[in-house]
Amino acid sequence: MAKSLIKPAIVDFLEFATKTGETSLESLEVEHSAKIVNKKVKELRIKEKIGATIIAIIRGEKVISIGPDDEIREGDTVAVIGKKESLDKLDESDFF
């Protein structure tokens, strides 16, 4: 029962957070040439550098709720949330 109560709240949050267009949620595939391959989340300091937050790593059929010591691998998909301008910086950065 608790799970069913939480799920709509998360969906509502994401809809609310992204409604204005100021905040966005994106997923980016990690290619073999990406500079973030084989780096731990804490090493990247993406939040400090551009203001976006990695919220999950999708690896194969698994969604990994990340921690600072999780390593990003080639072929992963990284879910990132942040202000639109932060995600634009991420697109322009050399992380991917």
C-alpha positions, 0 to 999 in steps of 0.5 A, spaced: 500 500 500 505 504 501 508 503 494 502 505 491 501 512 495 508 514 493 508 513 486 503 518 484 507 523 488 513 522 484 509 522 478 506 529 480 513 531 483 516 530 476 510 533 472 510 539 477 518 540 476 518 540 469 511 544 467 514 551 467 520 548 462 525 551 468 527 544 470 528 538 466 529 531 466 533 528 461 537 521 460 543 521 456 547 514 453 554 514 455 558 512 449 565 509 449 569 515 448 565 519 454 570 522 459 565 520 464 566 512 463 569 508 469 568 514 473 565 514 480 559 519 481 563 523 486 569 524 482 565 528 476 562 533 481 557 535 476 552 538 481 558 543 483 560 544 476 554 545 472 548 545 477 545 538 475 544 532 479 545 525 476 539 521 479 539 514 476 544 510 472 540 505 467 544 499 466 541 493 462 535 492 465 536 495 472 535 502 474 541 503 479 539 509 485 546 512 485 550 513 490 557 517 490 561 511 489 557 508 483 561 508 477 559 510 470 560 505 465 560 505 457 553 503 455 549 506 461 544 511 460 544 516 466 538 520 468 539 527 470 535 533 473 536 540 473 534 547 471 534 547 463 540 552 463 544 547 467 542 541 462 544 545 456 551 546 459 551 539 460 550 538 453 555 543 451 560 540 456 565 535 455 562 530 460 559 526 454 
